[in-house]
Each structure stands twice: as C-alpha cells, then as structure tokens.
Amino acid sequence: MSSAPLRPLSSWAQNISPSPTLAVDAKAKALMAAGEDVCSFAAGEPDFDTPQHIKDACAAALQAGKTKYVATPGIEDLRKAIAESYLSSYGLKVAPSQVVVSPGGKFSCFLAIMAVCSPGDEVIIPAPYWVSYPEMVKLAGAVPKAVLATDKTGFKLRPEQIEAAVTSRTKLLIINSPSNPTGVVYTRAELEAVMAVAAKHNLYVLSDEIYENLIYGGVAPTCLATLNPDALSRTIVASGFSKTYSMTGWRLGTLVAPGPIAKAVSELQSQMSSNATTFAQYGALAALREQEKTKASLVKMLEAFDRRRLLLHSGLTSIPGITCVLSQGAFYLFPNISSFGMSSMEFCEKLLEKEKVAAVPGSAFGAEGYLRLSYATSDQIITKGIARLANFCKSLKA
Ligand SMILES: *Cc1c(COP(=O)(O)O)cnc(C)c1O
C-alpha cells in the first residue's frame, strides 16, 4: 500500500474562514453545558419558538405525504404568497416566476453572488459586515472589497465612499439594512443616494433584507427594489423566514430578482441543492396566509426585542469607556470598546474567561474596536451581563 501523505485539500477548503459568530456561540454553549453560569450575548437567532400554526401546517403537510421533490424554486402557492406579500408590504409588483425559495437566506445570498459574479469580479461590501459575505464572494472566485463605515457616521456608508471603491472590475454591491452586526437601518433617502452610485457604474446590488421586519422606534423598512425602476432592474432582494418568524432551523430563504436573474438562480439551485425542504415550505405558506396569528406572534417578539434593545443600550452607555450607537433594527448593538486599548478579540476572550460573558469581537465583522452584542436573550441575562461587563471594564481601567 502507498504510504504517501494525502494530497492537500482544495483551495476553497483551505481559504475558507469558519463562521466566528457560530464559533463563539458554540463555545458559550459548551461552557453552559459544563455547568458554568454564562451570560451569552452571542446568539444569532431569536430566542422564541416558531409560532404554533406554522408548526401545525408543516406537521400536517408531512402527514399528508408532502415528502417528495417539488419544483426547484419552490411550491407555486408559496411563490405566489411571497409575491403577494411584497405587494402588500411594499407595493412591489413581482411575478411568482421572479421568486425563488431556497434552503436559507444564507443560501439565497450565495446564489445571488454566484449568479452575477465571475472569477476576478470585485464586490463592494460595507463593513462592519455579516461574516459570510466575504467568504461567499471568495467561493465564487470573486474579490471582496470591504469599505468601512464607523460609528462616527452611525455605521452608514456614504455614497462617496462607495464611489471611491469602484473599479472597472466592480460587479456587485451588497447592502444589508437592517444590518447584522450593527442593527443600523438606512433611510430611504440614504438608500437612494447609494443606488445612484450603483446606477452610475452599472452595478448589480444584493440587498439582504432578512431583518426587514425586526425594526423598532417607528422606523419603516425600505425594500431596495422599490426605490425606482432602475433600482428594480438591478437589485436582487434576499430575505427569508428565519428571523421574522423565528424559523432559523427550518432552512427557508427567499430571493426576488428580475426574471433572468431569478431563472439563473433557480438553475444554480437545481444543481446545488434542489428544492428547499418540501414540508417546511407548507409551514412557511401558513406563516404568510394566516396573517392574524403570524402578526400576533411577531408583535409579541418585537415588543420584547425593543424593550431589551433599550435595556442593553442604557446599560452599555452607563459604563465608563463604552459608547454605543442606538440602532433601530435586527437584534444587535455594536458598542465601541476602543478606549480600553486592546483588540476586540483579546477583550472578548478575557471577558469570557473572567466574567463568563460571551460576545463576538468586532474584528470578525471587519471592524476593530467594537463588540457585537445580541439582545435575543432574556432581560435577566441582559441585566446580569451588563453588571459583569461593567465590573470587567472597571478592572481594566484600574
Ligand atoms: C441570519 C442571517 C441571514 C440568513 O439566515 P438563514 O438562517 O440562512 O435564513 C442572512 N443574512 C444575515 C445578515 C443574517 O444575519
């Protein structure tokens, strides 16, 4: 038998960075499983169960034998219901043929990138960014170009920053509002200014609107495709059921795009995954059709998130040395900890070790000097965690 060492794995496997947010969450959960009293601010998902009527519809579909392959871009009724929901929520007219149901919002984003980017193309990614964008762009053979917006501009990119990052190779711009990790929501006017740059340089735009319904303080979400006819023609809207309906484990994403892009996305999906889980799609259909029940669950979740957002923000800003933008969406705050004079990674490691508080370092999101704290956790954990964080910060200043 040959005893030569195995040849190296692929460049894709060697160049991928595993998700740091999932890693911190896993570490916190492991400590908890070992009996440690951890306050975790690492969660990337709502701490609510999926509403009962959605689970019931899925269970009924499973019992009724909806267990086979269906059309790659999703069951017709669900694509219709998604198209109708864009009309009722945003006044956006799209045909069901422009809708693709995918195995997760994450996969919707990846398919969108795969549909428009060739090797060597450049993709502009506003930082702080969701950890998966640069990795997905690299997997498509394209080149991520992060452009940083700090808390000085409320974590919002200025149009001239995007303009300055455009080259002849730029193909795609990614927008994520409300944002993970900052929770920041761009106004309609700000998005119009951003889209003017995309139009000027003929860029495609991927608008990741997964947090579209998790928004507080009376702010309304903007669907990027609704800004004007030009925006509609170049924008791919990714979203999904994970965050709004607390369905992260169901793996159901959506994508809405101009016809030819939706068709390309569906063809890519047909070779990469086939349809999203059939009976899960029937649960999603109930989420959209049984509006009153769905709304009642959503309102309850939003009340809790808004209360915790304010609780966490007032706690953070009461700690000497910490400043924090009060963002209006998703379930994250992104406090500035640069006054403590250490890297965000070192800060997080020591915080977990000394005070058993889990947070994700800003460096994971392309922004040094910050932490991402998720308030998808209980009021008690927030109060206790803030007290521990305050203690930790005091020890650093001493
Ligand atoms: C959670 C999340 C998604 C999608 O999540 P799925 O579970 O794959 O539906 C997409 N984008 C951002 C920014 C997210 O935080």
The ligand as an SDF file (V2000), in Angstrom:
LIG
                    3D

 15 15  0  0  0  0  0  0  0  0999 V2000
  -29.4110   35.2270    9.7230 C   0  0  0  0  0  0  0  0  0  0  0  0
  -28.9540   35.9690    8.5140 C   0  0  0  0  0  0  0  0  0  0  0  0
  -29.2390   35.5210    7.2060 C   0  0  0  0  0  0  0  0  0  0  0  0
  -29.9600   34.2680    6.8230 C   0  0  0  0  0  0  0  0  0  0  0  0
  -30.1090   33.3050    7.6860 O   0  0  0  0  0  0  0  0  0  0  0  0
  -30.7180   31.8890    7.2500 P   0  0  0  0  0  0  0  0  0  0  0  0
  -30.8310   31.1930    8.5490 O   0  0  0  0  0  0  0  0  0  0  0  0
  -29.7990   31.2790    6.2870 O   0  0  0  0  0  0  0  0  0  0  0  0
  -32.0710   32.1650    6.6390 O   0  0  0  0  0  0  0  0  0  0  0  0
  -28.8470   36.3030    6.1570 C   0  0  0  0  0  0  0  0  0  0  0  0
  -28.2040   37.4480    6.3390 N   0  0  0  0  0  0  0  0  0  0  0  0
  -27.9120   37.9310    7.5580 C   0  0  0  0  0  0  0  0  0  0  0  0
  -27.2210   39.2210    7.6620 C   0  0  0  0  0  0  0  0  0  0  0  0
  -28.2630   37.1950    8.6920 C   0  0  0  0  0  0  0  0  0  0  0  0
  -27.9310   37.6720    9.9020 O   0  0  0  0  0  0  0  0  0  0  0  0
  1  2  1  0
  2  3  1  0
  2 14  2  0
  3  4  1  0
  3 10  2  0
  4  5  1  0
  5  6  1  0
  6  7  2  0
  6  8  1  0
  6  9  1  0
 10 11  1  0
 11 12  2  0
 12 13  1  0
 12 14  1  0
 14 15  1  0
M  END
$$$$
